[in-house]
Amino acid sequence: MLQPRILYYNSVLKDQFGARVQKISINAGFTCPNRDGSKGLGGCTYCNIQTFNPDYCFPTKSVAHQIEEGIQFFHPKYQTQRYLAYFQAYTNTYGELDSLKKKYEEALAFPQIVGLVIGTRPDCVTDELLDYFADLSKRYYVMIEYGVESTNNETLNFINRHHDFETSEEAIRKTAERGIFVGAHLILGLPFESYDTMIGHAKRLSQLPLTMVKLHQLQIVKGTKMAHQFLEHPEWFSLFSLEEYLDLAIDFVTHLSPTIAVERFVSQSPKELLLAPNWGLKNFEFTDKINKRIIERNLFHGQFYK
């Protein structure tokens, strides 16, 4: 059997648990400090929360109700799989510690749930919260997934993140030092970023103690500030064709540390919200193409690392 040319996060999880592992997305009613005024207003310029909430995932439902519906949705297809509760929408460490614990532990009360994945901002974790996660990780799988988005501070300022890359570096290191699994989310194709800048993201992330990275192409989504920018200043944007992004993603992963797994390369926004680019591919179809292309180019994950 041929050795895979890319280390995928789902394979890492399967090896760890001895079975397929599925994330169940949860909208636990959090907000974001970049929306409520404590950091900024209006949110990140690319963000529309409707683009990544599954149909069963609404904050009007309890955490337990969303997990029940998520398991019902996935169980018929993979009856032996395990589940991770994925606190996905907005900033899922933004709140009082006791309130946060209640939400997390409501999810962990399900015997089918083997751990948590917490999506958050790198400027929204405290030492006290990380110590709690460290204790929890002795009994459950715990992954903290930070929205890094770019390693370039000029870009972070342009997209209204209200934190710099140094904040991401510090949060990632403090999390990993406690024995907690840690991931980074990154967008490829943000305005004014060159090819060299994007490959530089891979090099800078490779110096950090990351378990995985999650990539996706820049998507222009209706209802965002970036959609208005795109319509008014299209020259600011260099959106990829499918073929261009395939090669960029492969070049990225060849410069990424071979110990850092890749969870995904693309994301899919709902058709009714997506302005561009529209490739008409599902995630698994893109993965199939990238696995074939990396063989055609005779490259592999981490080939140019260091």
C-alpha positions as CSV (number, residue, x, y, z in Angstrom):
1,M,0.0,0.0,0.0
2,L,1.3,3.4,-1.0
3,Q,2.2,5.8,1.8
4,P,-0.1,8.9,1.8
5,R,1.6,12.0,0.6
6,I,-0.3,14.3,3.0
7,L,-0.9,13.8,6.7
8,Y,-4.6,14.3,7.2
9,Y,-6.2,15.1,10.5
10,N,-9.0,12.6,10.1
11,S,-6.4,9.8,9.8
12,V,-4.6,11.1,13.0
13,L,-7.9,10.9,14.9
14,K,-8.8,7.5,13.5
15,D,-5.4,6.2,14.6
16,Q,-5.9,7.7,18.0
17,F,-9.4,6.3,18.6
18,G,-9.3,3.2,16.5
19,A,-12.5,4.3,14.7
20,R,-13.8,7.1,12.5
21,V,-14.4,10.3,14.4
22,Q,-17.1,12.9,13.4
23,K,-17.4,16.5,14.7
24,I,-20.8,17.7,15.6
25,S,-21.1,21.4,15.2
26,I,-22.7,23.4,18.0
27,N,-24.0,27.0,18.2
28,A,-24.0,27.6,21.9
29,G,-25.2,31.2,21.6
30,F,-21.8,32.9,22.0
31,T,-21.0,36.3,20.5
32,C,-17.7,37.8,19.6
33,P,-15.6,40.7,21.1
34,N,-15.1,41.9,17.6
35,R,-18.9,42.4,17.3
36,D,-20.1,43.6,20.7
37,G,-17.7,46.5,21.0
38,S,-15.2,45.1,23.5
39,K,-12.6,44.7,20.7
40,G,-14.4,46.2,17.7
41,L,-17.7,46.4,15.9
42,G,-19.0,44.7,12.7
43,G,-16.8,41.6,13.0
44,C,-14.1,40.5,10.6
45,T,-14.7,41.8,7.1
46,Y,-15.2,38.3,5.6
47,C,-17.5,36.8,8.2
48,N,-21.1,35.8,7.8
49,I,-22.0,33.2,10.5
50,Q,-24.7,31.7,8.2
51,T,-21.9,30.2,6.0
52,F,-20.9,27.5,8.5
53,N,-23.9,26.5,10.6
54,P,-25.5,23.1,9.8
55,D,-29.3,22.9,9.6
56,Y,-29.5,21.4,13.1
57,C,-27.3,24.0,14.6
58,F,-29.2,26.9,16.2
59,P,-28.6,28.7,19.5
60,T,-32.3,28.5,20.3
61,K,-31.7,24.8,21.0
62,S,-29.8,23.6,24.0
63,V,-26.3,22.1,23.6
64,A,-27.8,18.7,24.4
65,H,-30.6,19.1,21.8
66,Q,-28.1,20.0,19.1
67,I,-25.9,17.0,19.9
68,E,-28.9,14.6,19.9
69,E,-29.9,15.9,16.4
70,G,-26.3,15.8,15.2
71,I,-25.9,12.1,16.3
72,Q,-29.2,11.3,14.6
73,F,-28.0,12.9,11.4
74,F,-24.6,11.1,11.2
75,H,-25.3,7.8,12.9
76,P,-27.1,5.9,10.1
77,K,-24.1,6.4,7.8
78,Y,-21.3,5.5,10.2
79,Q,-22.8,3.5,13.1
80,T,-19.6,2.7,14.9
81,Q,-18.0,6.1,14.8
82,R,-17.1,8.4,17.8
83,Y,-18.1,12.1,18.1
84,L,-16.4,15.3,19.1
85,A,-18.5,18.2,20.2
86,Y,-17.4,21.1,18.0
87,F,-18.2,24.5,19.5
88,Q,-18.0,26.4,16.2
89,A,-20.0,29.6,15.9
90,Y,-18.4,32.8,16.9
91,T,-15.9,32.9,19.9
92,N,-16.5,29.9,22.1
93,T,-14.3,30.9,25.0
94,Y,-15.9,34.3,25.4
95,G,-17.8,34.4,28.6
96,E,-17.7,33.7,32.4
97,L,-15.8,30.6,33.3
98,D,-18.6,28.9,35.1
99,S,-21.0,29.5,32.2
100,L,-18.4,28.1,29.8
101,K,-17.9,25.0,31.9
102,K,-21.6,24.3,32.0
103,K,-21.9,24.4,28.2
104,Y,-18.8,22.2,27.6
105,E,-19.8,19.6,30.3
106,E,-23.4,19.5,28.9
107,A,-21.8,18.2,25.7
108,L,-19.5,15.8,27.5
109,A,-22.4,14.2,29.3
110,F,-23.1,12.1,26.2
111,P,-21.4,8.8,26.2
112,Q,-20.8,9.0,22.4
113,I,-18.9,12.2,22.8
114,V,-15.2,11.6,23.3
115,G,-14.0,15.1,23.4
116,L,-14.3,18.8,22.5
117,V,-13.1,21.0,19.7
118,I,-13.4,24.7,20.7
119,G,-13.2,27.3,18.0
120,T,-12.0,30.7,19.3
121,R,-9.9,33.8,18.9
122,P,-6.3,33.8,20.2
123,D,-7.0,36.9,22.3
124,C,-9.9,35.2,24.1
125,V,-8.3,32.6,26.3
126,T,-7.2,33.1,29.9
127,D,-4.6,31.1,31.9
128,E,-7.5,29.9,34.2
129,L,-9.5,28.6,31.2
130,L,-6.4,26.9,29.7
131,D,-5.8,25.2,33.1
132,Y,-9.4,24.0,33.1
133,F,-8.9,22.5,29.5
134,A,-5.6,20.9,30.6
135,D,-7.4,19.1,33.4
136,L,-10.2,18.1,31.1
137,S,-7.7,16.8,28.6
138,K,-6.6,14.1,31.1
139,R,-10.1,12.5,30.6
140,Y,-11.2,13.6,27.1
141,Y,-9.8,14.7,23.8
142,V,-9.5,18.5,23.8
143,M,-8.6,20.6,20.7
144,I,-8.5,24.4,20.8
145,E,-8.8,25.7,17.3
146,Y,-7.6,29.3,16.9
147,G,-8.6,31.7,14.1
148,V,-5.2,32.9,13.0
149,E,-6.3,33.7,9.4
150,S,-3.0,35.3,8.4
151,T,0.5,35.6,9.8
152,N,0.8,39.1,8.2
153,N,-0.2,41.9,10.6
154,E,-1.0,44.3,7.8
155,T,-3.6,41.8,6.5
156,L,-5.0,41.2,10.0
157,N,-5.5,44.9,10.4
158,F,-7.1,45.2,6.9
159,I,-9.7,42.4,7.7
160,N,-10.5,44.0,11.1
161,R,-9.3,41.1,13.3
162,H,-8.2,43.4,16.2
163,H,-5.3,41.1,17.1
164,D,-1.9,40.5,15.7
165,F,0.0,37.3,14.8
166,E,2.1,37.6,17.9
167,T,-1.1,37.1,19.9
168,S,-1.7,33.9,18.0
169,E,1.8,32.6,18.6
170,E,1.5,33.2,22.3
171,A,-1.9,31.5,22.6
172,I,-0.8,28.5,20.6
173,R,2.4,28.0,22.7
174,K,0.6,28.4,26.0
175,T,-2.1,25.9,24.9
176,A,0.4,23.3,23.7
177,E,2.6,23.7,26.8
178,R,-0.4,22.4,28.9
179,G,-0.6,19.3,26.8
180,I,-3.7,20.4,24.9
181,F,-4.1,19.7,21.2
182,V,-4.1,22.9,19.2
183,G,-5.1,23.9,15.7
184,A,-5.0,27.0,13.5
185,H,-7.4,28.2,10.9
186,L,-6.0,30.1,7.9
187,I,-7.5,31.8,4.8
188,L,-5.5,31.7,1.6
189,G,-6.1,34.5,-0.9
190,L,-6.8,37.5,1.4
191,P,-6.5,40.9,-0.3
192,F,-2.9,42.1,-1.1
193,E,-1.3,38.8,-0.1
194,S,1.3,37.5,-2.6
195,Y,2.2,33.9,-3.3
196,D,5.4,34.4,-1.3
197,T,3.4,35.8,1.7
198,M,1.0,32.7,1.6
199,I,3.9,30.2,1.5
200,G,5.4,32.3,4.3
201,H,2.3,31.4,6.4
202,A,3.3,27.7,6.1
203,K,6.8,28.5,7.2
204,R,5.8,30.6,10.2
205,L,3.1,28.1,11.4
206,S,5.6,25.3,11.1
207,Q,7.7,26.9,13.9
208,L,4.7,26.5,16.3
209,P,3.6,23.4,18.3
210,L,0.4,22.8,16.2
211,T,-1.5,19.6,15.9
212,M,-3.3,20.6,12.8
213,V,-4.1,23.4,10.4
214,K,-7.4,24.1,8.6
215,L,-7.2,26.0,5.4
216,H,-9.8,27.4,3.1
217,Q,-9.8,29.6,0.0
218,L,-11.0,33.2,0.3
219,Q,-14.7,33.3,-0.4
220,I,-16.7,36.5,-1.0
221,V,-19.9,36.1,0.9
222,K,-23.0,38.3,0.7
223,G,-23.8,40.3,3.8
224,T,-20.2,41.0,4.7
225,K,-18.0,44.2,4.5
226,M,-15.7,42.3,2.2
227,A,-18.5,41.7,-0.3
228,H,-18.9,45.5,-0.6
229,Q,-15.2,45.9,-1.0
230,F,-15.1,43.3,-3.7
231,L,-17.9,45.1,-5.7
232,E,-16.3,48.5,-5.2
233,H,-12.7,47.6,-5.6
234,P,-12.3,44.3,-7.4
235,E,-8.6,45.2,-8.1
236,W,-7.9,44.5,-4.5
237,F,-8.7,40.8,-5.0
238,S,-7.0,38.0,-6.8
239,L,-9.4,35.1,-6.5
240,F,-8.1,31.7,-7.6
241,S,-9.3,29.5,-10.3
242,L,-9.7,25.9,-9.2
243,E,-6.4,24.9,-10.9
244,E,-4.5,27.8,-9.4
245,Y,-5.7,26.9,-5.9
246,L,-4.9,23.3,-6.3
247,D,-1.3,24.1,-7.0
248,L,-1.1,26.8,-4.2
249,A,-2.5,24.3,-1.6
250,I,0.1,21.7,-2.7
251,D,2.9,24.3,-2.5
252,F,1.7,25.3,0.9
253,V,1.7,21.8,2.3
254,T,5.1,21.0,0.9
255,H,6.5,23.9,3.1
256,L,4.5,22.9,6.1
257,S,6.0,20.8,8.9
258,P,5.2,17.1,8.2
259,T,4.2,16.7,11.8
260,I,1.3,19.2,11.4
261,A,-1.8,17.5,10.0
262,V,-4.2,19.1,7.5
263,E,-7.9,19.0,8.4
264,R,-9.1,20.5,5.1
265,F,-8.0,22.7,2.2
266,V,-11.3,24.2,1.2
267,S,-14.7,25.4,2.6
268,Q,-18.1,25.6,1.0
269,S,-20.4,28.5,1.6
270,P,-24.1,28.1,0.7
271,K,-24.7,28.9,-3.0
272,E,-27.3,31.5,-2.2
273,L,-24.7,33.5,-0.2
274,L,-21.6,33.0,-2.3
275,L,-20.5,35.7,-4.7
276,A,-17.2,34.2,-5.8
277,P,-15.4,31.9,-6.5
278,N,-17.8,29.2,-7.4
279,W,-16.0,26.0,-8.3
280,G,-19.0,23.7,-7.9
281,L,-17.0,21.1,-5.9
282,K,-17.7,19.4,-2.6
283,N,-14.8,19.1,-0.1
284,F,-14.2,15.4,-0.8
285,E,-14.0,16.1,-4.5
286,F,-11.3,18.7,-4.0
287,T,-9.4,16.4,-1.7
288,D,-9.5,13.7,-4.4
289,K,-8.1,16.2,-6.9
290,I,-5.3,17.4,-4.6
291,N,-4.3,13.8,-3.8
292,K,-4.0,13.1,-7.6
293,R,-2.2,16.4,-8.3
294,I,0.4,15.9,-5.6
295,I,1.3,12.5,-7.1
296,E,1.4,14.0,-10.6
297,R,3.8,16.7,-9.4
298,N,5.8,14.1,-7.4
299,L,5.7,16.1,-4.2
300,F,4.8,15.4,-0.6
301,H,3.9,17.0,2.7
302,G,6.9,18.8,4.3
303,Q,9.2,18.2,1.3
304,F,10.6,21.8,1.5
305,Y,10.2,22.2,5.3
306,K,13.5,23.5,6.7
